[in-house]
Amino acid sequence: MTKENINIEKLLKELESIVSKMEDDNLNLEDSLKSYEKGIKLVKTAQESLKKIEQRVQILSQKNDLKDFKKND
């Protein structure tokens, strides 16, 4: 699976699963470390994906010359 195909929601669910396993206290130290390393990689991947999404939104906004949303008072 390439980084472009990774779904943010799927990453978050996987992170939640890792946190739950680590909170369960049934993991030995080695397994906890492996889970932590995997979690860090997932967080970095999610941050990269969100950054790309933000850049795409900014590009689309500039191309379409969108105005900032102003809430009616």
Backbone atoms as SQL, in Angstrom:
CREATE TABLE atoms (id INTEGER PRIMARY KEY, chain TEXT, resi INTEGER, resn TEXT, atom TEXT, x REAL, y REAL, z REAL);
INSERT INTO atoms VALUES
  (1, 'A', 1, 'MET', 'N', 0.858, -1.181, 0.000),
  (2, 'A', 1, 'MET', 'CA', 0.000, 0.000, 0.000),
  (3, 'A', 1, 'MET', 'C', 0.901, 1.241, 0.000),
  (4, 'A', 2, 'THR', 'N', 0.668, 2.133, -0.936),
  (5, 'A', 2, 'THR', 'CA', 1.453, 3.360, -0.989),
  (6, 'A', 2, 'THR', 'C', 0.888, 4.376, -0.015),
  (7, 'A', 3, 'LYS', 'N', 1.709, 5.368, 0.297),
  (8, 'A', 3, 'LYS', 'CA', 1.282, 6.392, 1.251),
  (9, 'A', 3, 'LYS', 'C', 0.052, 7.139, 0.759),
  (10, 'A', 4, 'GLU', 'N', -0.093, 7.305, -0.559),
  (11, 'A', 4, 'GLU', 'CA', -1.231, 8.033, -1.104),
  (12, 'A', 4, 'GLU', 'C', -2.542, 7.281, -0.880),
  (13, 'A', 5, 'ASN', 'N', -2.462, 5.950, -0.774),
  (14, 'A', 5, 'ASN', 'CA', -3.661, 5.138, -0.630),
  (15, 'A', 5, 'ASN', 'C', -4.095, 4.960, 0.823),
  (16, 'A', 6, 'ILE', 'N', -3.316, 5.468, 1.751),
  (17, 'A', 6, 'ILE', 'CA', -3.628, 5.274, 3.160),
  (18, 'A', 6, 'ILE', 'C', -4.772, 6.196, 3.573),
  (19, 'A', 7, 'ASN', 'N', -5.736, 5.627, 4.239),
  (20, 'A', 7, 'ASN', 'CA', -6.918, 6.341, 4.682),
  (21, 'A', 7, 'ASN', 'C', -6.693, 6.843, 6.108),
  (22, 'A', 8, 'ILE', 'N', -6.895, 8.124, 6.346),
  (23, 'A', 8, 'ILE', 'CA', -6.674, 8.719, 7.662),
  (24, 'A', 8, 'ILE', 'C', -7.517, 8.008, 8.728),
  (25, 'A', 9, 'GLU', 'N', -8.759, 7.725, 8.426),
  (26, 'A', 9, 'GLU', 'CA', -9.615, 7.065, 9.398),
  (27, 'A', 9, 'GLU', 'C', -9.075, 5.687, 9.764),
  (28, 'A', 10, 'LYS', 'N', -8.556, 4.977, 8.791),
  (29, 'A', 10, 'LYS', 'CA', -7.982, 3.659, 9.043),
  (30, 'A', 10, 'LYS', 'C', -6.759, 3.780, 9.950),
  (31, 'A', 11, 'LEU', 'N', -5.934, 4.794, 9.710),
  (32, 'A', 11, 'LEU', 'CA', -4.767, 5.032, 10.557),
  (33, 'A', 11, 'LEU', 'C', -5.187, 5.298, 11.995),
  (34, 'A', 12, 'LEU', 'N', -6.201, 6.128, 12.172),
  (35, 'A', 12, 'LEU', 'CA', -6.662, 6.458, 13.512),
  (36, 'A', 12, 'LEU', 'C', -7.218, 5.233, 14.240),
  (37, 'A', 13, 'LYS', 'N', -7.941, 4.395, 13.527),
  (38, 'A', 13, 'LYS', 'CA', -8.472, 3.173, 14.140),
  (39, 'A', 13, 'LYS', 'C', -7.336, 2.244, 14.563),
  (40, 'A', 14, 'GLU', 'N', -6.327, 2.145, 13.730),
  (41, 'A', 14, 'GLU', 'CA', -5.188, 1.308, 14.063),
  (42, 'A', 14, 'GLU', 'C', -4.440, 1.868, 15.279),
  (43, 'A', 15, 'LEU', 'N', -4.299, 3.192, 15.328),
  (44, 'A', 15, 'LEU', 'CA', -3.674, 3.817, 16.496),
  (45, 'A', 15, 'LEU', 'C', -4.482, 3.566, 17.768),
  (46, 'A', 16, 'GLU', 'N', -5.794, 3.671, 17.668),
  (47, 'A', 16, 'GLU', 'CA', -6.651, 3.395, 18.819),
  (48, 'A', 16, 'GLU', 'C', -6.476, 1.957, 19.296),
  (49, 'A', 17, 'SER', 'N', -6.355, 1.051, 18.353),
  (50, 'A', 17, 'SER', 'CA', -6.155, -0.353, 18.696),
  (51, 'A', 17, 'SER', 'C', -4.831, -0.554, 19.430),
  (52, 'A', 18, 'ILE', 'N', -3.792, 0.096, 18.963),
  (53, 'A', 18, 'ILE', 'CA', -2.480, -0.004, 19.603),
  (54, 'A', 18, 'ILE', 'C', -2.537, 0.552, 21.022),
  (55, 'A', 19, 'VAL', 'N', -3.170, 1.702, 21.185),
  (56, 'A', 19, 'VAL', 'CA', -3.288, 2.310, 22.511),
  (57, 'A', 19, 'VAL', 'C', -4.062, 1.386, 23.451),
  (58, 'A', 20, 'SER', 'N', -5.127, 0.799, 22.971),
  (59, 'A', 20, 'SER', 'CA', -5.918, -0.118, 23.801),
  (60, 'A', 20, 'SER', 'C', -5.087, -1.311, 24.247),
  (61, 'A', 21, 'LYS', 'N', -4.315, -1.883, 23.319),
  (62, 'A', 21, 'LYS', 'CA', -3.461, -3.017, 23.675),
  (63, 'A', 21, 'LYS', 'C', -2.423, -2.616, 24.719),
  (64, 'A', 22, 'MET', 'N', -1.851, -1.428, 24.556),
  (65, 'A', 22, 'MET', 'CA', -0.816, -0.991, 25.481),
  (66, 'A', 22, 'MET', 'C', -1.411, -0.672, 26.857),
  (67, 'A', 23, 'GLU', 'N', -2.629, -0.168, 26.892),
  (68, 'A', 23, 'GLU', 'CA', -3.287, 0.145, 28.159),
  (69, 'A', 23, 'GLU', 'C', -3.753, -1.113, 28.890),
  (70, 'A', 24, 'ASP', 'N', -3.870, -2.200, 28.154),
  (71, 'A', 24, 'ASP', 'CA', -4.367, -3.444, 28.721),
  (72, 'A', 24, 'ASP', 'C', -3.402, -4.047, 29.747),
  (73, 'A', 25, 'ASP', 'N', -2.152, -3.616, 29.723),
  (74, 'A', 25, 'ASP', 'CA', -1.125, -4.072, 30.666),
  (75, 'A', 25, 'ASP', 'C', -0.761, -5.551, 30.529),
  (76, 'A', 26, 'ASN', 'N', -1.221, -6.217, 29.499),
  (77, 'A', 26, 'ASN', 'CA', -0.873, -7.625, 29.310),
  (78, 'A', 26, 'ASN', 'C', 0.313, -7.803, 28.367),
  (79, 'A', 27, 'LEU', 'N', 0.842, -6.709, 27.836),
  (80, 'A', 27, 'LEU', 'CA', 1.970, -6.797, 26.921),
  (81, 'A', 27, 'LEU', 'C', 3.273, -6.804, 27.705),
  (82, 'A', 28, 'ASN', 'N', 4.207, -7.623, 27.237),
  (83, 'A', 28, 'ASN', 'CA', 5.525, -7.562, 27.853),
  (84, 'A', 28, 'ASN', 'C', 6.261, -6.350, 27.296),
  (85, 'A', 29, 'LEU', 'N', 7.417, -6.076, 27.835),
  (86, 'A', 29, 'LEU', 'CA', 8.156, -4.874, 27.464),
  (87, 'A', 29, 'LEU', 'C', 8.501, -4.845, 25.972),
  (88, 'A', 30, 'GLU', 'N', 8.923, -5.976, 25.447),
  (89, 'A', 30, 'GLU', 'CA', 9.300, -6.041, 24.025),
  (90, 'A', 30, 'GLU', 'C', 8.099, -5.751, 23.116),
  (91, 'A', 31, 'ASP', 'N', 6.958, -6.342, 23.427),
  (92, 'A', 31, 'ASP', 'CA', 5.750, -6.104, 22.630),
  (93, 'A', 31, 'ASP', 'C', 5.263, -4.657, 22.770),
  (94, 'A', 32, 'SER', 'N', 5.400, -4.104, 23.960),
  (95, 'A', 32, 'SER', 'CA', 5.029, -2.705, 24.166),
  (96, 'A', 32, 'SER', 'C', 5.896, -1.788, 23.322),
  (97, 'A', 33, 'LEU', 'N', 7.177, -2.073, 23.272),
  (98, 'A', 33, 'LEU', 'CA', 8.094, -1.267, 22.471),
  (99, 'A', 33, 'LEU', 'C', 7.760, -1.372, 20.986),
  (100, 'A', 34, 'LYS', 'N', 7.466, -2.578, 20.520),
  (101, 'A', 34, 'LYS', 'CA', 7.090, -2.763, 19.110),
  (102, 'A', 34, 'LYS', 'C', 5.804, -2.001, 18.788),
  (103, 'A', 35, 'SER', 'N', 4.840, -2.070, 19.697),
  (104, 'A', 35, 'SER', 'CA', 3.584, -1.347, 19.487),
  (105, 'A', 35, 'SER', 'C', 3.820, 0.159, 19.468),
  (106, 'A', 36, 'TYR', 'N', 4.665, 0.633, 20.350),
  (107, 'A', 36, 'TYR', 'CA', 4.987, 2.063, 20.403),
  (108, 'A', 36, 'TYR', 'C', 5.653, 2.505, 19.103),
  (109, 'A', 37, 'GLU', 'N', 6.614, 1.734, 18.627),
  (110, 'A', 37, 'GLU', 'CA', 7.296, 2.072, 17.369),
  (111, 'A', 37, 'GLU', 'C', 6.313, 2.116, 16.207),
  (112, 'A', 38, 'LYS', 'N', 5.420, 1.141, 16.155),
  (113, 'A', 38, 'LYS', 'CA', 4.423, 1.114, 15.088),
  (114, 'A', 38, 'LYS', 'C', 3.504, 2.333, 15.186),
  (115, 'A', 39, 'GLY', 'N', 3.118, 2.672, 16.409),
  (116, 'A', 39, 'GLY', 'CA', 2.267, 3.836, 16.618),
  (117, 'A', 39, 'GLY', 'C', 2.928, 5.121, 16.155),
  (118, 'A', 40, 'ILE', 'N', 4.205, 5.284, 16.464),
  (119, 'A', 40, 'ILE', 'CA', 4.944, 6.478, 16.030),
  (120, 'A', 40, 'ILE', 'C', 4.978, 6.557, 14.507),
  (121, 'A', 41, 'LYS', 'N', 5.207, 5.435, 13.852),
  (122, 'A', 41, 'LYS', 'CA', 5.219, 5.429, 12.380),
  (123, 'A', 41, 'LYS', 'C', 3.854, 5.823, 11.821),
  (124, 'A', 42, 'LEU', 'N', 2.798, 5.308, 12.445),
  (125, 'A', 42, 'LEU', 'CA', 1.442, 5.641, 11.992),
  (126, 'A', 42, 'LEU', 'C', 1.142, 7.124, 12.185),
  (127, 'A', 43, 'VAL', 'N', 1.578, 7.685, 13.296),
  (128, 'A', 43, 'VAL', 'CA', 1.358, 9.111, 13.552),
  (129, 'A', 43, 'VAL', 'C', 2.083, 9.945, 12.502),
  (130, 'A', 44, 'LYS', 'N', 3.321, 9.590, 12.197),
  (131, 'A', 44, 'LYS', 'CA', 4.080, 10.334, 11.180),
  (132, 'A', 44, 'LYS', 'C', 3.413, 10.234, 9.811),
  (133, 'A', 45, 'THR', 'N', 2.930, 9.044, 9.480),
  (134, 'A', 45, 'THR', 'CA', 2.239, 8.857, 8.201),
  (135, 'A', 45, 'THR', 'C', 0.967, 9.692, 8.147),
  (136, 'A', 46, 'ALA', 'N', 0.218, 9.706, 9.246),
  (137, 'A', 46, 'ALA', 'CA', -1.010, 10.505, 9.299),
  (138, 'A', 46, 'ALA', 'C', -0.697, 11.990, 9.161),
  (139, 'A', 47, 'GLN', 'N', 0.359, 12.457, 9.821),
  (140, 'A', 47, 'GLN', 'CA', 0.737, 13.864, 9.721),
  (141, 'A', 47, 'GLN', 'C', 1.117, 14.225, 8.283),
  (142, 'A', 48, 'GLU', 'N', 1.856, 13.349, 7.612),
  (143, 'A', 48, 'GLU', 'CA', 2.236, 13.595, 6.216),
  (144, 'A', 48, 'GLU', 'C', 1.000, 13.651, 5.329),
  (145, 'A', 49, 'SER', 'N', 0.088, 12.731, 5.539),
  (146, 'A', 49, 'SER', 'CA', -1.140, 12.705, 4.743),
  (147, 'A', 49, 'SER', 'C', -1.963, 13.963, 4.959),
  (148, 'A', 50, 'LEU', 'N', -2.094, 14.372, 6.213),
  (149, 'A', 50, 'LEU', 'CA', -2.855, 15.588, 6.507),
  (150, 'A', 50, 'LEU', 'C', -2.197, 16.818, 5.901),
  (151, 'A', 51, 'LYS', 'N', -0.884, 16.851, 5.894),
  (152, 'A', 51, 'LYS', 'CA', -0.170, 17.976, 5.287),
  (153, 'A', 51, 'LYS', 'C', -0.432, 18.031, 3.781),
  (154, 'A', 52, 'LYS', 'N', -0.421, 16.877, 3.121),
  (155, 'A', 52, 'LYS', 'CA', -0.713, 16.828, 1.686),
  (156, 'A', 52, 'LYS', 'C', -2.139, 17.270, 1.397),
  (157, 'A', 53, 'ILE', 'N', -3.060, 16.831, 2.240),
  (158, 'A', 53, 'ILE', 'CA', -4.461, 17.221, 2.069),
  (159, 'A', 53, 'ILE', 'C', -4.606, 18.727, 2.229),
  (160, 'A', 54, 'GLU', 'N', -3.952, 19.282, 3.243),
  (161, 'A', 54, 'GLU', 'CA', -4.010, 20.728, 3.470),
  (162, 'A', 54, 'GLU', 'C', -3.448, 21.491, 2.274),
  (163, 'A', 55, 'GLN', 'N', -2.349, 21.001, 1.715),
  (164, 'A', 55, 'GLN', 'CA', -1.759, 21.660, 0.545),
  (165, 'A', 55, 'GLN', 'C', -2.703, 21.604, -0.648),
  (166, 'A', 56, 'ARG', 'N', -3.364, 20.464, -0.840),
  (167, 'A', 56, 'ARG', 'CA', -4.310, 20.342, -1.950),
  (168, 'A', 56, 'ARG', 'C', -5.477, 21.306, -1.777),
  (169, 'A', 57, 'VAL', 'N', -5.971, 21.430, -0.547),
  (170, 'A', 57, 'VAL', 'CA', -7.079, 22.351, -0.277),
  (171, 'A', 57, 'VAL', 'C', -6.653, 23.783, -0.568),
  (172, 'A', 58, 'GLN', 'N', -5.448, 24.150, -0.146),
  (173, 'A', 58, 'GLN', 'CA', -4.954, 25.502, -0.403),
  (174, 'A', 58, 'GLN', 'C', -4.829, 25.763, -1.897),
  (175, 'A', 59, 'ILE', 'N', -4.327, 24.798, -2.644),
  (176, 'A', 59, 'ILE', 'CA', -4.193, 24.955, -4.099),
  (177, 'A', 59, 'ILE', 'C', -5.568, 25.117, -4.745),
  (178, 'A', 60, 'LEU', 'N', -6.506, 24.263, -4.335),
  (179, 'A', 60, 'LEU', 'CA', -7.857, 24.354, -4.902),
  (180, 'A', 60, 'LEU', 'C', -8.506, 25.684, -4.537),
  (181, 'A', 61, 'SER', 'N', -8.281, 26.145, -3.330),
  (182, 'A', 61, 'SER', 'CA', -8.849, 27.426, -2.900),
  (183, 'A', 61, 'SER', 'C', -8.283, 28.570, -3.723),
  (184, 'A', 62, 'GLN', 'N', -7.000, 28.533, -4.006),
  (185, 'A', 62, 'GLN', 'CA', -6.375, 29.591, -4.794),
  (186, 'A', 62, 'GLN', 'C', -6.854, 29.561, -6.237),
  (187, 'A', 63, 'LYS', 'N', -6.990, 28.379, -6.793),
  (188, 'A', 63, 'LYS', 'CA', -7.435, 28.257, -8.182),
  (189, 'A', 63, 'LYS', 'C', -8.848, 28.763, -8.370),
  (190, 'A', 64, 'ASN', 'N', -9.680, 28.497, -7.388),
  (191, 'A', 64, 'ASN', 'CA', -11.087, 28.892, -7.494),
  (192, 'A', 64, 'ASN', 'C', -11.357, 30.247, -6.872),
  (193, 'A', 65, 'ASP', 'N', -10.327, 30.848, -6.326),
  (194, 'A', 65, 'ASP', 'CA', -10.434, 32.166, -5.711),
  (195, 'A', 65, 'ASP', 'C', -11.575, 32.215, -4.689),
  (196, 'A', 66, 'LEU', 'N', -11.586, 31.209, -3.802),
  (197, 'A', 66, 'LEU', 'CA', -12.624, 31.144, -2.784),
  (198, 'A', 66, 'LEU', 'C', -12.383, 32.198, -1.719),
  (199, 'A', 67, 'LYS', 'N', -13.447, 32.698, -1.186),
  (200, 'A', 67, 'LYS', 'CA', -13.373, 33.685, -0.108),
  (201, 'A', 67, 'LYS', 'C', -13.538, 32.972, 1.227),
  (202, 'A', 68, 'ASP', 'N', -13.002, 33.577, 2.289),
  (203, 'A', 68, 'ASP', 'CA', -13.173, 33.026, 3.621),
  (204, 'A', 68, 'ASP', 'C', -14.645, 33.035, 3.993),
  (205, 'A', 69, 'PHE', 'N', -15.062, 31.987, 4.672),
  (206, 'A', 69, 'PHE', 'CA', -16.444, 31.896, 5.140),
  (207, 'A', 69, 'PHE', 'C', -16.632, 32.860, 6.290),
  (208, 'A', 70, 'LYS', 'N', -17.671, 33.662, 6.206),
  (209, 'A', 70, 'LYS', 'CA', -17.970, 34.595, 7.287),
  (210, 'A', 70, 'LYS', 'C', -19.350, 34.256, 7.830),
  (211, 'A', 71, 'LYS', 'N', -19.355, 33.930, 9.098),
  (212, 'A', 71, 'LYS', 'CA', -20.589, 33.556, 9.771),
  (213, 'A', 71, 'LYS', 'C', -21.459, 34.804, 9.963),
  (214, 'A', 72, 'ASN', 'N', -22.751, 34.659, 9.658),
  (215, 'A', 72, 'ASN', 'CA', -23.688, 35.771, 9.879),
  (216, 'A', 72, 'ASN', 'C', -23.908, 35.941, 11.370),
  (217, 'A', 73, 'ASP', 'N', -23.835, 37.168, 11.824),
  (218, 'A', 73, 'ASP', 'CA', -24.011, 37.440, 13.268),
  (219, 'A', 73, 'ASP', 'C', -25.459, 37.496, 13.652);
